[in-house]
Amino acid sequence: MNKKNIIKYLDGFRLKHSILASAKQLDQKQEDLNRINVFPVADGDTGTNMAETMQAIADRAQHQEDDSFAAVSTAIADSALEGARGNSGVILAQFFQGLADKVVGKKKVATHEFAQAVDNAVSLAHSAVTHPREGTILTVMRDWADFIKEHAQIKTDFVDLLKSALVRAKHSLAETPKKLKELRIAGVVDAGAQGFVHILEGMQDFLESGRLAAMTAATQMVDKIRHHTHNAEEAALYQYCTQCLIQGEDINRDLLKQELSLLGESLIVIGTHHKVRIHIHTNHPQQVFNIAEYHGRLIQSKTDDMRSQFSKKLKEDEKEMITVVTDSTCDLPEEFLRLHQVRVVPVLLKIRDKSFIDRVEIQPEEFYQLYKVSGGQISTSQPSPASFTQAYQSAVAHSRSILSIHLSGAISGTINGARIAARPFADATPIDIIDSRATSVGLGLIVQEAVRLIARGFDREQINRELQDAVRRLRFFVSMPSLKQVIKSGRVPKFKGWLGELIGVKAVLTFDDGGNVVEAEKVLGLKAVQEKVLELTTMYAVRLKNPRFGIAHVMNRSLAEAYRQTLSQQFATDDIFIVAASPALGAHVGFGACGIAVLGDHD
């Protein structure tokens, strides 16, 4: 009968070999971690980054001759700082730095001393993240450390204490999808948190068995990873994962974090007063390096193109995908379009005598600023067939078919250009043209529905049928705070229009079954027209199952937010997006306009 292994203290030898076991455990699990990597960016490299970080730590630790707990902890912290890779790797580095800070001068530690050290380690790791989220590695770290802190005085045997703490960490890991929407949608646990649990498993296995090769795998991965286009909404906001290491004297980490915070997301600034590692997702890596060099000497730098990584992952995973194409009158969050690889064919905007390619050379907010000073001398032109041809050519290499979804054919010839461009591709790659009979967020909800159907595995014929039905169910209501634009366009006689302006007539516009713009209601007063849009939307939405909303505004974000708040409360949803309306809509309804589109399933 084997005698139970009881350990009353940890010294440098035990810590070192626990880390070696953890590094081996993580190395074996890195591909599994990559597959479930959806937050903060679904770029499929969390496992690789954590494994490389732990390997850098292990390489340094195994050559550490001083076997005091303090010396090994310091070696681990230094190597982690220099070798950290990715978001979770950098968090690990700060964790180990916090551990080392609390054990200075100690040859060995008892359970209560270890509890104080891991509590400090988690606090430091948490403080390094600019906008920490519940349901990530930080949550599991905190729950694990809290358990140790609460039980260290009672459980003085490290084997017993850490075994029980591992159970708590696994429970916390299982709860991560409940705390983070991105994980819940994808059907996975947090990859960084899972990696941390693997580290704990390796450590526990060594302490129990004393063997580095005894690699148990107690934690179960999620059986099936869903279509990853459901994952991680941040993926397309920032292009570059940027990291660097600086060395200097008296480096002010708080000031450094403050200066970098405006350049992106997932910002982590860790280290000491003499050496600091920076991690950030940004669109401006050189600015990050410039700020870093102001505070110290740049000794390491690295920039990874996350969009390229994500595109590569898509291509590897989906050789036979259905590609969605739309035009730039489609109003959806930019990150959604990038994340789901939706190709956007731009319309042409003209302000006075200057032309701009929509959303390429000018964004909606910039357009409206110029529009203010243009005196209303603006116009829009539909994309040429050549623009569609270019979009289709870029999609055919990895697409079994293409869905081309566009604004209403009743108000624009855009869809005709798409049909002309699609003809030469008919034999090689089928291109299905869908008339949304709407524009802006109305078109956006149809595109969103197409992505949803593709992700659910519907085939081409099913998707076409479902989208045609969705077009019939779609409603889009837009407030028109002024009649000036329709007077200028000639759609309303000048005398009638100016009389309406004089007495305060306001209109709610919508699209009829043929995709024509029509008046849904006329009311008196600005407040009345804003309320009427919400009233018409809710009256229709209550008839639907699972209503989904999109809101577009023309320089009126506050009204859009008010609409979102009301709809969120009434329909118990927090998934309502707000975007600046495309210039094609804004130029015709005027400043202050706000529209709500709603699409749902039949009850």
PAMARGU-823581 format. One record per residue (C-alpha): x, y, z; residue in three letters. Coordinates in steps of 0.5 Angstrom, whole numbers, padded with zeros to 4 digits, always signed. Layout:
BEGIN
XYZALA
...
# end
This chain:
BEGIN
+0000+0000+0000MET
+0003+0007-0002ASN
+0004+0012+0003LYS
+0001+0018+0002LYS
+0006+0024+0000ASN
+0005+0030+0005ILE
+0009+0036+0004ILE
+0009+0042+0009LYS
+0013+0047+0006TYR
+0015+0049-0001LEU
+0022+0050-0003ASP
+0026+0052-0009GLY
+0027+0045-0012PHE
+0020+0043-0011ARG
+0017+0050-0014LEU
+0022+0049-0020LYS
+0020+0042-0022HIS
+0013+0043-0021SER
+0014+0049-0026ILE
+0017+0044-0031LEU
+0011+0039-0030ALA
+0006+0045-0031SER
+0010+0047-0038ALA
+0010+0040-0040LYS
+0003+0039-0039GLN
+0001+0046-0042LEU
+0005+0044-0048ASP
+0001+0037-0049GLN
-0005+0041-0049LYS
-0004+0047-0053GLN
-0007+0045-0059GLU
-0014+0044-0055ASP
-0013+0051-0052LEU
-0012+0054-0059ASN
-0018+0051-0062ARG
-0023+0054-0056ILE
-0019+0061-0056ASN
-0025+0066-0058VAL
-0023+0072-0053PHE
-0021+0077-0053PRO
-0019+0075-0060VAL
-0021+0069-0064ALA
-0014+0068-0067ASP
-0013+0061-0065GLY
-0006+0062-0061ASP
-0007+0062-0054THR
-0005+0055-0053GLY
+0002+0057-0057THR
+0003+0063-0053ASN
+0002+0060-0046MET
+0006+0054-0048ALA
+0012+0058-0050GLU
+0011+0063-0044THR
+0012+0057-0040MET
+0017+0054-0044GLN
+0021+0060-0043ALA
+0020+0060-0036ILE
+0022+0052-0035ALA
+0029+0053-0039ASP
+0031+0059-0034ARG
+0028+0055-0028ALA
+0032+0048-0029GLN
+0039+0052-0029HIS
+0037+0056-0023GLN
+0043+0053-0018GLU
+0040+0057-0012ASP
+0034+0052-0009ASP
+0031+0057-0004SER
+0024+0059-0006PHE
+0026+0066-0007ALA
+0031+0065-0012ALA
+0027+0060-0016VAL
+0021+0065-0016SER
+0025+0071-0018THR
+0028+0067-0024ALA
+0021+0065-0026ILE
+0019+0072-0026ALA
+0025+0075-0030ASP
+0024+0069-0035SER
+0017+0070-0035ALA
+0017+0078-0036LEU
+0022+0077-0042GLU
+0019+0071-0045GLY
+0012+0073-0045ALA
+0007+0071-0051ARG
+0000+0074-0052GLY
-0005+0076-0047ASN
-0005+0070-0043SER
+0002+0070-0043GLY
+0003+0077-0040VAL
-0002+0076-0035ILE
+0002+0070-0033LEU
+0008+0074-0032ALA
+0005+0079-0028GLN
+0002+0073-0023PHE
+0009+0070-0022PHE
+0012+0077-0021GLN
+0007+0078-0016GLY
+0009+0071-0013LEU
+0016+0073-0013ALA
+0015+0080-0009ASP
+0012+0077-0003LYS
+0017+0071-0002VAL
+0024+0076-0002VAL
+0029+0072+0002GLY
+0025+0066+0004LYS
+0028+0059+0003LYS
+0022+0056+0004LYS
+0015+0057+0005VAL
+0009+0054+0009ALA
+0002+0054+0007THR
+0000+0061+0010HIS
+0006+0064+0007GLU
+0004+0061+0000PHE
-0003+0064+0001ALA
+0000+0071+0002GLN
+0004+0070-0004ALA
-0001+0068-0009VAL
-0006+0073-0006ASP
-0001+0078-0008ASN
+0000+0075-0015ALA
-0007+0075-0017VAL
-0008+0082-0015SER
-0002+0084-0019LEU
-0004+0080-0025ALA
-0011+0084-0024HIS
-0008+0091-0024SER
-0004+0090-0030ALA
-0010+0089-0034VAL
-0014+0096-0036THR
-0021+0093-0037HIS
-0021+0086-0034PRO
-0027+0082-0035ARG
-0031+0077-0031GLU
-0030+0070-0034GLY
-0023+0070-0036THR
-0016+0067-0033ILE
-0017+0073-0028LEU
-0023+0070-0025THR
-0020+0063-0024VAL
-0014+0066-0021MET
-0018+0070-0016ARG
-0022+0064-0014ASP
-0017+0059-0014TRP
-0013+0064-0009ALA
-0019+0066-0005ASP
-0019+0058-0003PHE
-0012+0058-0001ILE
-0013+0064+0003LYS
-0019+0061+0006GLU
-0016+0054+0008HIS
-0009+0055+0009ALA
-0009+0055+0016GLN
-0013+0049+0016ILE
-0010+0045+0011LYS
-0002+0045+0012THR
-0001+0040+0007ASP
+0001+0043+0001PHE
-0002+0036-0003VAL
-0008+0037+0000ASP
-0009+0044+0000LEU
-0007+0045-0008LEU
-0011+0039-0009LYS
-0018+0042-0006SER
-0016+0049-0009ALA
-0015+0045-0016LEU
-0022+0043-0015VAL
-0025+0050-0014ARG
-0021+0052-0020ALA
-0024+0047-0025LYS
-0031+0049-0022HIS
-0029+0057-0023SER
-0027+0055-0030LEU
-0034+0051-0032ALA
-0037+0058-0030GLU
-0033+0062-0035THR
-0039+0061-0040PRO
-0044+0064-0036LYS
-0040+0070-0034LYS
-0037+0072-0041LEU
-0042+0072-0047LYS
-0037+0071-0052GLU
-0036+0064-0049LEU
-0043+0062-0048ARG
-0045+0063-0055ILE
-0039+0059-0058ALA
-0040+0054-0053GLY
-0033+0054-0050VAL
-0029+0055-0043VAL
-0024+0061-0043ASP
-0018+0058-0046ALA
-0013+0062-0042GLY
-0017+0060-0036ALA
-0017+0053-0038GLN
-0009+0054-0039GLY
-0008+0056-0032PHE
-0012+0050-0030VAL
-0007+0046-0034HIS
-0001+0049-0030ILE
-0004+0047-0024LEU
-0006+0040-0026GLU
+0002+0039-0028GLY
+0004+0042-0021MET
-0001+0038-0017GLN
+0001+0032-0021ASP
+0009+0033-0019PHE
+0007+0034-0012LEU
+0003+0028-0011GLU
+0007+0023-0015SER
+0014+0026-0015GLY
+0015+0025-0023ARG
+0015+0030-0028LEU
+0013+0025-0033ALA
+0006+0023-0030ALA
+0002+0028-0034MET
-0006+0027-0032THR
-0011+0030-0036ALA
-0017+0031-0031ALA
-0020+0037-0034THR
-0025+0035-0040GLN
-0025+0040-0046MET
-0032+0042-0049VAL
-0034+0036-0054ASP
-0035+0041-0060LYS
-0033+0047-0062ILE
-0038+0051-0065ARG
-0037+0055-0072HIS
-0032+0060-0070HIS
-0035+0066-0073THR
-0040+0067-0067HIS
-0033+0068-0063ASN
-0030+0074-0060ALA
-0033+0081-0062GLU
-0027+0085-0061GLU
-0023+0081-0067ALA
-0023+0086-0072ALA
-0023+0092-0068LEU
-0015+0092-0068TYR
-0011+0089-0073GLN
-0004+0088-0069TYR
-0002+0085-0063CYS
+0004+0089-0060THR
+0009+0087-0055GLN
+0015+0090-0053CYS
+0020+0090-0047LEU
+0024+0096-0044ILE
+0029+0097-0039GLN
+0031+0103-0035GLY
+0031+0107-0029GLU
+0025+0108-0024ASP
+0020+0107-0030ILE
+0013+0109-0028ASN
+0008+0104-0030ARG
+0002+0107-0028ASP
+0004+0113-0033LEU
+0006+0109-0038LEU
-0001+0105-0038LYS
-0005+0112-0038GLN
-0001+0114-0044GLU
-0002+0107-0048LEU
-0009+0107-0046SER
-0012+0111-0052LEU
-0008+0107-0057LEU
-0012+0100-0056GLY
-0015+0095-0052GLU
-0013+0089-0048SER
-0007+0093-0045LEU
-0003+0090-0040ILE
+0003+0093-0037VAL
+0007+0089-0032ILE
+0014+0088-0029GLY
+0019+0092-0024THR
+0021+0099-0024HIS
+0027+0097-0028HIS
+0024+0092-0033LYS
+0017+0093-0036VAL
+0013+0089-0041ARG
+0008+0092-0045ILE
+0002+0088-0049HIS
-0004+0091-0053ILE
-0008+0090-0059HIS
-0008+0097-0063THR
-0008+0099-0070ASN
-0002+0104-0069HIS
+0004+0099-0066PRO
+0010+0104-0068GLN
+0006+0109-0063GLN
+0006+0104-0058VAL
+0014+0103-0059PHE
+0015+0111-0059ASN
+0012+0112-0052ILE
+0015+0106-0049ALA
+0022+0108-0052GLU
+0021+0115-0048TYR
+0020+0111-0042HIS
+0026+0106-0043GLY
+0031+0103-0048ARG
+0027+0098-0052LEU
+0030+0091-0052ILE
+0025+0087-0055GLN
+0019+0088-0060SER
+0014+0084-0063LYS
+0008+0086-0068THR
+0003+0080-0070ASP
-0002+0082-0075ASP
-0009+0079-0072MET
-0013+0080-0078ARG
-0008+0076-0082SER
-0008+0070-0077GLN
-0016+0070-0077PHE
-0016+0070-0084SER
-0011+0064-0084LYS
-0015+0061-0079LYS
-0022+0062-0083LEU
-0018+0059-0089LYS
-0016+0053-0086GLU
-0022+0051-0082ASP
-0027+0053-0088GLU
-0025+0051-0095LYS
-0032+0051-0097GLU
-0035+0057-0094MET
-0041+0061-0097ILE
-0038+0068-0098THR
-0043+0074-0096VAL
-0042+0080-0101VAL
-0046+0087-0099THR
-0046+0094-0101ASP
-0043+0100-0097SER
-0051+0102-0095THR
-0051+0096-0091CYS
-0050+0099-0083ASP
-0047+0094-0079LEU
-0042+0094-0074PRO
-0035+0094-0077GLU
-0032+0089-0073GLU
-0038+0084-0075PHE
-0037+0085-0082LEU
-0029+0084-0081ARG
-0030+0078-0076LEU
-0035+0074-0081HIS
-0031+0076-0087GLN
-0037+0080-0091VAL
-0034+0083-0097ARG
-0037+0090-0098VAL
-0037+0094-0105VAL
-0037+0101-0104PRO
-0042+0106-0107VAL
-0039+0113-0109LEU
-0040+0119-0105LEU
-0040+0126-0108LYS
-0039+0133-0104ILE
-0039+0139-0109ARG
-0034+0137-0114ASP
-0030+0132-0110LYS
-0032+0124-0110SER
-0030+0119-0104PHE
-0031+0112-0104ILE
-0035+0110-0098ASP
-0032+0107-0092ARG
-0025+0107-0096VAL
-0024+0114-0097GLU
-0029+0117-0092ILE
-0033+0114-0086GLN
-0040+0116-0084PRO
-0038+0121-0079GLU
-0033+0125-0083GLU
-0038+0125-0089PHE
-0043+0129-0084TYR
-0038+0134-0082GLN
-0037+0136-0089LEU
-0044+0135-0091TYR
-0045+0141-0086LYS
-0041+0146-0089VAL
-0043+0143-0096SER
-0049+0147-0097GLY
-0053+0140-0099GLY
-0049+0140-0105GLN
-0048+0132-0105ILE
-0050+0126-0109SER
-0049+0118-0109THR
-0047+0114-0114SER
-0048+0106-0115GLN
-0042+0102-0115PRO
-0040+0100-0122SER
-0041+0092-0125PRO
-0033+0092-0124ALA
-0033+0094-0117SER
-0038+0088-0116PHE
-0033+0083-0121THR
-0027+0085-0116GLN
-0031+0083-0110ALA
-0033+0076-0113TYR
-0026+0075-0116GLN
-0023+0075-0109SER
-0029+0071-0106ALA
-0029+0065-0111VAL
-0022+0062-0109ALA
-0025+0059-0103HIS
-0032+0059-0104SER
-0037+0054-0106ARG
-0042+0060-0107SER
-0043+0067-0106ILE
-0049+0071-0103LEU
-0050+0078-0105SER
-0055+0082-0101ILE
-0056+0089-0103HIS
-0061+0095-0102LEU
-0067+0096-0105SER
-0068+0095-0112GLY
-0074+0100-0112ALA
-0069+0106-0110ILE
-0063+0104-0113SER
-0060+0101-0119GLY
-0054+0097-0115THR
-0057+0091-0115ILE
-0057+0091-0123ASN
-0050+0092-0123GLY
-0049+0086-0118ALA
-0053+0082-0123ARG
-0049+0084-0129ILE
-0043+0082-0125ALA
-0045+0075-0123ALA
-0047+0073-0130ARG
-0039+0071-0132PRO
-0039+0067-0125PHE
-0045+0063-0126ALA
-0042+0056-0129ASP
-0036+0056-0124ALA
-0039+0059-0117THR
-0046+0060-0116PRO
-0048+0067-0114ILE
-0055+0069-0111ASP
-0057+0076-0111ILE
-0062+0078-0105ILE
-0066+0084-0105ASP
-0067+0086-0098SER
-0072+0091-0100ARG
-0069+0096-0095ALA
-0062+0100-0093THR
-0058+0102-0087SER
-0059+0097-0081VAL
-0065+0094-0085GLY
-0060+0091-0090LEU
-0056+0090-0084GLY
-0060+0085-0081LEU
-0061+0081-0087ILE
-0054+0080-0088VAL
-0053+0079-0080GLN
-0059+0073-0082GLU
-0055+0070-0087ALA
-0049+0070-0083VAL
-0053+0066-0078ARG
-0056+0061-0083LEU
-0049+0060-0085ILE
-0046+0059-0078ALA
-0052+0054-0077ARG
-0050+0050-0083GLY
-0056+0051-0088PHE
-0055+0049-0095ASP
-0055+0054-0101ARG
-0062+0053-0102GLU
-0065+0053-0095GLN
-0061+0060-0094ILE
-0064+0063-0100ASN
-0071+0061-0098ARG
-0070+0063-0091GLU
-0067+0070-0093LEU
-0073+0071-0098GLN
-0078+0070-0092ASP
-0073+0074-0087ALA
-0074+0080-0092VAL
-0082+0079-0092ARG
-0081+0080-0084ARG
-0077+0086-0084LEU
-0079+0092-0082ARG
-0075+0099-0082PHE
-0078+0105-0079PHE
-0074+0112-0080VAL
-0076+0119-0076SER
-0075+0125-0081MET
-0074+0131-0076PRO
-0074+0136-0082SER
-0078+0136-0089LEU
-0072+0140-0092LYS
-0069+0134-0096GLN
-0075+0131-0099VAL
-0076+0138-0101ILE
-0070+0139-0104LYS
-0070+0132-0108SER
-0077+0134-0111GLY
-0081+0128-0108ARG
-0085+0133-0104VAL
-0088+0140-0108PRO
-0084+0146-0105LYS
-0090+0150-0103PHE
-0093+0143-0099LYS
-0087+0142-0096GLY
-0085+0149-0093TRP
-0092+0149-0091LEU
-0091+0143-0087GLY
-0084+0145-0084GLU
-0088+0152-0082LEU
-0093+0148-0078ILE
-0088+0143-0075GLY
-0090+0136-0079VAL
-0085+0131-0078LYS
-0085+0124-0082ALA
-0084+0117-0080VAL
-0081+0113-0087LEU
-0081+0106-0088THR
-0081+0101-0094PHE
-0087+0098-0097ASP
-0087+0090-0100ASP
-0084+0093-0106GLY
-0078+0096-0103GLY
-0081+0103-0104ASN
-0080+0109-0099VAL
-0087+0111-0096VAL
-0089+0115-0091GLU
-0091+0110-0085ALA
-0094+0116-0081GLU
-0094+0124-0080LYS
-0094+0127-0074VAL
-0093+0134-0071LEU
-0087+0136-0067GLY
-0080+0133-0066LEU
-0081+0129-0060LYS
-0088+0126-0063ALA
-0084+0123-0069VAL
-0078+0120-0065GLN
-0084+0117-0060GLU
-0088+0114-0066LYS
-0081+0111-0069VAL
-0081+0107-0062LEU
-0088+0106-0062GLU
-0089+0103-0069LEU
-0082+0098-0068THR
-0085+0095-0061THR
-0092+0094-0064MET
-0089+0090-0069TYR
-0084+0087-0065ALA
-0088+0084-0060VAL
-0091+0080-0065ARG
-0085+0076-0067LEU
-0081+0071-0063LYS
-0074+0073-0062ASN
-0074+0080-0065PRO
-0067+0083-0067ARG
-0066+0090-0067PHE
-0061+0095-0071GLY
-0061+0102-0070ILE
-0058+0107-0074ALA
-0057+0115-0073HIS
-0055+0121-0077VAL
-0051+0125-0071MET
-0056+0123-0066ASN
-0053+0118-0062ARG
-0056+0120-0055SER
-0063+0118-0059LEU
-0060+0112-0061ALA
-0058+0110-0054GLU
-0065+0112-0051ALA
-0068+0107-0056TYR
-0063+0102-0055ARG
-0065+0102-0047GLN
-0072+0102-0048THR
-0072+0096-0053LEU
-0067+0092-0048SER
-0072+0093-0042GLN
-0078+0091-0046GLN
-0075+0085-0050PHE
-0070+0083-0045ALA
-0064+0083-0050THR
-0057+0087-0049ASP
-0055+0085-0056ASP
-0058+0091-0060ILE
-0052+0095-0064PHE
-0052+0102-0066ILE
-0048+0105-0072VAL
-0048+0112-0075ALA
-0052+0111-0081ALA
-0049+0110-0088SER
-0049+0117-0092PRO
-0054+0114-0097ALA
-0059+0114-0092LEU
-0057+0120-0088GLY
-0056+0125-0094ALA
-0064+0124-0096HIS
-0067+0124-0089VAL
-0062+0130-0086GLY
-0059+0131-0079PHE
-0062+0128-0073GLY
-0065+0122-0076ALA
-0066+0116-0073CYS
-0068+0109-0075GLY
-0070+0102-0072ILE
-0070+0096-0076ALA
-0073+0089-0073VAL
-0073+0082-0075LEU
-0075+0076-0072GLY
-0078+0069-0072ASP
-0086+0068-0073HIS
-0089+0066-0067ASP
# end
